[in-house]
């Protein structure tokens, strides 16, 4: 009995390795996922910078008078970059993470760095514009194949393949109905 279980476990392990090898095949899909991970890591590091040195963000918010709104915005930007960067990096709720980041980058491009102009020594406008464009791409197209979102979508379809009997005799097997719904092409992000 244990030989059969170990053989079955080895076969499942080979299946996972083959599936991973097919997903990490070089090409545009891999590049898309790597850019998403790099963008997420960059935003996360920027969030760490804003947490450790909040005066950087406060310097950009000099025009806002009062004591509450500048500090509230600093905390929002830092937390959004930390959480959103992690979520983008691993591809978890990618569209939500992009939506949270877009207002921040919109403000950075059009309100903060636009006064410095293009081809500045710091190139803050160019970099912020690039990050904003990438966030709009990931908001539109989702996370890609190498992401937690795609893994969860595949796991959901696999779990629906298991047929479980219904408690109501007039109803068909739950797995067949759910699998029929899952085979309709949907884009998961």
RAJO-V732045 format. One record per residue. N is the residue number from 1. RES is the residue in one small letter. SS is DSSP state (h for helix, s for strand, l for the rest). PHI is phi in degrees with one decimal (999 if undefined). PSI is psi in radians with two decimals (* if undefined). Layout:
n=N res=RES ss=SS phi=PHI psi=PSI
n=N res=RES ss=SS phi=PHI psi=PSI
//
This chain:
n=1 res=x ss=l phi=999 psi=-0.74
n=2 res=x ss=h phi=-70.7 psi=-0.52
n=3 res=x ss=h phi=-66.1 psi=-0.70
n=4 res=x ss=h phi=-65.6 psi=-0.73
n=5 res=x ss=h phi=-64.7 psi=-0.71
n=6 res=x ss=h phi=-69.7 psi=-0.61
n=7 res=x ss=h phi=-67.0 psi=-0.70
n=8 res=x ss=h phi=-66.6 psi=-0.70
n=9 res=x ss=h phi=-64.8 psi=-0.68
n=10 res=x ss=h phi=-66.4 psi=-0.66
n=11 res=x ss=h phi=-66.3 psi=-0.73
n=12 res=x ss=h phi=-63.6 psi=-0.68
n=13 res=x ss=h phi=-63.5 psi=-0.75
n=14 res=x ss=h phi=-64.0 psi=-0.65
n=15 res=x ss=h phi=-63.4 psi=-0.70
n=16 res=x ss=h phi=-66.7 psi=-0.72
n=17 res=x ss=h phi=-65.2 psi=-0.74
n=18 res=x ss=h phi=-65.5 psi=-0.67
n=19 res=x ss=h phi=-65.9 psi=-0.73
n=20 res=x ss=h phi=-65.2 psi=-0.71
n=21 res=x ss=h phi=-63.4 psi=-0.64
n=22 res=x ss=h phi=-72.0 psi=-0.50
n=23 res=x ss=h phi=-78.9 psi=-0.49
n=24 res=x ss=l phi=-95.3 psi=0.33
n=25 res=x ss=l phi=-64.6 psi=2.31
n=26 res=x ss=l phi=-60.1 psi=2.49
n=27 res=x ss=l phi=156.8 psi=-3.00
n=28 res=x ss=h phi=-61.4 psi=-0.61
n=29 res=x ss=h phi=-65.2 psi=-0.69
n=30 res=x ss=h phi=-66.9 psi=-0.72
n=31 res=x ss=h phi=-62.1 psi=-0.70
n=32 res=x ss=h phi=-59.6 psi=-0.79
n=33 res=x ss=h phi=-69.2 psi=-0.67
n=34 res=x ss=h phi=-66.9 psi=-0.68
n=35 res=x ss=h phi=-64.8 psi=-0.70
n=36 res=x ss=h phi=-61.1 psi=-0.78
n=37 res=x ss=h phi=-64.7 psi=-0.73
n=38 res=x ss=h phi=-64.8 psi=-0.72
n=39 res=x ss=h phi=-61.8 psi=-0.76
n=40 res=x ss=h phi=-63.5 psi=-0.75
n=41 res=x ss=h phi=-64.1 psi=-0.73
n=42 res=x ss=h phi=-61.9 psi=-0.75
n=43 res=x ss=h phi=-68.0 psi=-0.64
n=44 res=x ss=h phi=-63.3 psi=-0.78
n=45 res=x ss=h phi=-64.1 psi=-0.68
n=46 res=x ss=h phi=-63.5 psi=-0.66
n=47 res=x ss=h phi=-62.7 psi=-0.71
n=48 res=x ss=h phi=-62.3 psi=-0.71
n=49 res=x ss=h phi=-62.6 psi=-0.73
n=50 res=x ss=h phi=-70.4 psi=-0.53
n=51 res=x ss=h phi=-71.6 psi=-0.75
n=52 res=x ss=h phi=-76.0 psi=-0.47
n=53 res=x ss=l phi=-135.1 psi=1.29
n=54 res=x ss=l phi=-64.5 psi=-0.32
n=55 res=x ss=h phi=-66.5 psi=-0.34
n=56 res=x ss=h phi=-62.6 psi=-0.84
n=57 res=x ss=h phi=-71.9 psi=-0.68
n=58 res=x ss=h phi=-61.3 psi=-0.55
n=59 res=x ss=h phi=-63.4 psi=-0.60
n=60 res=x ss=h phi=-73.4 psi=-0.39
n=61 res=x ss=l phi=-102.4 psi=0.54
n=62 res=x ss=l phi=-64.4 psi=-0.53
n=63 res=x ss=l phi=-74.0 psi=-0.32
n=64 res=x ss=l phi=-83.3 psi=2.07
n=65 res=x ss=l phi=-89.4 psi=2.63
n=66 res=x ss=l phi=112.1 psi=3.07
n=67 res=x ss=l phi=-108.6 psi=-0.43
n=68 res=x ss=h phi=-80.4 psi=-0.92
n=69 res=x ss=h phi=-62.6 psi=-0.73
n=70 res=x ss=h phi=-60.8 psi=-0.75
n=71 res=x ss=h phi=-72.2 psi=-0.60
n=72 res=x ss=h phi=-64.4 psi=-0.74
n=73 res=x ss=h phi=-67.2 psi=-0.67
n=74 res=x ss=h phi=-60.3 psi=-0.78
n=75 res=x ss=h phi=-67.0 psi=-0.71
n=76 res=x ss=h phi=-62.2 psi=-0.81
n=77 res=x ss=h phi=-62.0 psi=-0.78
n=78 res=x ss=h phi=-64.4 psi=-0.83
n=79 res=x ss=h phi=-66.9 psi=-0.70
n=80 res=x ss=h phi=-64.3 psi=-0.71
n=81 res=x ss=h phi=-68.2 psi=-0.70
n=82 res=x ss=h phi=-65.5 psi=-0.98
n=83 res=x ss=h phi=-70.1 psi=-0.82
n=84 res=x ss=h phi=-64.5 psi=-0.63
n=85 res=x ss=h phi=-64.9 psi=-0.76
n=86 res=x ss=h phi=-62.8 psi=-0.76
n=87 res=x ss=h phi=-64.4 psi=-0.73
n=88 res=x ss=h phi=-66.9 psi=-0.68
n=89 res=x ss=h phi=-60.5 psi=-0.72
n=90 res=x ss=h phi=-97.1 psi=-0.17
n=91 res=x ss=l phi=79.9 psi=0.64
n=92 res=x ss=l phi=-104.0 psi=2.11
n=93 res=x ss=l phi=49.3 psi=0.95
n=94 res=x ss=h phi=-60.1 psi=-0.75
n=95 res=x ss=h phi=-66.5 psi=-0.66
n=96 res=x ss=h phi=-64.2 psi=-0.76
n=97 res=x ss=h phi=-62.0 psi=-0.68
n=98 res=x ss=h phi=-68.5 psi=-0.70
n=99 res=x ss=h phi=-62.9 psi=-0.65
n=100 res=x ss=h phi=-67.9 psi=-0.60
n=101 res=x ss=h phi=-80.8 psi=-0.51
n=102 res=x ss=h phi=-59.7 psi=-0.79
n=103 res=x ss=h phi=-61.1 psi=-0.62
n=104 res=x ss=h phi=-65.1 psi=-0.83
n=105 res=x ss=h phi=-71.2 psi=-0.57
n=106 res=x ss=h phi=-60.0 psi=-0.81
n=107 res=x ss=h phi=-63.6 psi=-0.67
n=108 res=x ss=h phi=-65.2 psi=-0.72
n=109 res=x ss=h phi=-73.6 psi=-0.88
n=110 res=x ss=h phi=-94.1 psi=-0.33
n=111 res=x ss=h phi=-110.6 psi=-0.64
n=112 res=x ss=h phi=-95.7 psi=-0.99
n=113 res=x ss=l phi=-90.8 psi=-0.15
n=114 res=x ss=l phi=-68.0 psi=-0.46
n=115 res=x ss=l phi=-69.7 psi=-0.50
n=116 res=x ss=l phi=-75.0 psi=-0.48
n=117 res=x ss=l phi=85.0 psi=3.06
n=118 res=x ss=l phi=-79.1 psi=2.84
n=119 res=x ss=l phi=54.9 psi=0.70
n=120 res=x ss=l phi=-82.2 psi=2.80
n=121 res=x ss=l phi=-60.2 psi=-0.73
n=122 res=x ss=l phi=-78.3 psi=-0.34
n=123 res=x ss=l phi=51.9 psi=0.63
n=124 res=x ss=h phi=-68.9 psi=-0.67
n=125 res=x ss=h phi=-65.3 psi=-0.78
n=126 res=x ss=h phi=-63.9 psi=-0.78
n=127 res=x ss=h phi=-67.8 psi=-0.75
n=128 res=x ss=h phi=-64.4 psi=-0.66
n=129 res=x ss=h phi=-64.7 psi=-0.69
n=130 res=x ss=h phi=-64.5 psi=-0.78
n=131 res=x ss=h phi=-63.4 psi=-0.72
n=132 res=x ss=h phi=-61.7 psi=-0.76
n=133 res=x ss=h phi=-63.3 psi=-0.73
n=134 res=x ss=h phi=-64.9 psi=-0.68
n=135 res=x ss=h phi=-63.8 psi=-0.66
n=136 res=x ss=h phi=-65.8 psi=-0.62
n=137 res=x ss=h phi=-64.1 psi=-0.82
n=138 res=x ss=h phi=-71.9 psi=-0.48
n=139 res=x ss=h phi=-66.7 psi=-0.70
n=140 res=x ss=h phi=-75.0 psi=-0.82
n=141 res=x ss=h phi=-103.2 psi=-0.16
n=142 res=x ss=l phi=88.9 psi=-2.87
n=143 res=x ss=l phi=-89.8 psi=-0.53
n=144 res=x ss=l phi=104.9 psi=-3.14
n=145 res=x ss=l phi=-77.2 psi=-0.59
n=146 res=x ss=l phi=-95.0 psi=1.24
n=147 res=x ss=l phi=-147.8 psi=2.83
n=148 res=x ss=h phi=-65.7 psi=-0.62
n=149 res=x ss=h phi=-58.5 psi=-0.84
n=150 res=x ss=h phi=-66.8 psi=-0.68
n=151 res=x ss=h phi=-62.0 psi=-0.77
n=152 res=x ss=h phi=-64.9 psi=-0.65
n=153 res=x ss=h phi=-65.5 psi=-0.74
n=154 res=x ss=h phi=-66.2 psi=-0.67
n=155 res=x ss=h phi=-65.9 psi=-0.64
n=156 res=x ss=h phi=-64.5 psi=-0.75
n=157 res=x ss=h phi=-65.9 psi=-0.71
n=158 res=x ss=h phi=-63.5 psi=-0.68
n=159 res=x ss=h phi=-69.6 psi=-0.49
n=160 res=x ss=h phi=-75.7 psi=-0.34
n=161 res=x ss=h phi=-70.5 psi=-0.38
n=162 res=x ss=l phi=-78.3 psi=2.12
n=163 res=x ss=l phi=-88.6 psi=2.22
n=164 res=x ss=l phi=-118.4 psi=2.45
n=165 res=x ss=l phi=-69.1 psi=2.57
n=166 res=x ss=l phi=-84.0 psi=2.61
n=167 res=x ss=l phi=-79.5 psi=-0.29
n=168 res=x ss=l phi=-100.3 psi=2.09
n=169 res=x ss=l phi=-61.0 psi=-0.52
n=170 res=x ss=l phi=-77.0 psi=-0.25
n=171 res=x ss=l phi=-91.3 psi=2.59
n=172 res=x ss=l phi=-74.1 psi=3.13
n=173 res=x ss=l phi=-62.0 psi=2.42
n=174 res=x ss=h phi=-62.2 psi=-0.67
n=175 res=x ss=h phi=-62.3 psi=-0.65
n=176 res=x ss=h phi=-67.5 psi=-0.76
n=177 res=x ss=h phi=-67.4 psi=-0.80
n=178 res=x ss=h phi=-67.7 psi=-0.64
n=179 res=x ss=h phi=-68.0 psi=-0.64
n=180 res=x ss=h phi=-63.0 psi=-0.68
n=181 res=x ss=h phi=-68.8 psi=-0.65
n=182 res=x ss=h phi=-74.2 psi=-0.41
n=183 res=x ss=l phi=-78.1 psi=-0.21
n=184 res=x ss=l phi=-67.9 psi=2.19
n=185 res=x ss=l phi=-59.9 psi=2.14
n=186 res=x ss=l phi=-132.1 psi=2.62
n=187 res=x ss=l phi=-97.7 psi=2.05
n=188 res=x ss=l phi=-97.3 psi=2.47
n=189 res=x ss=l phi=-133.9 psi=*
//
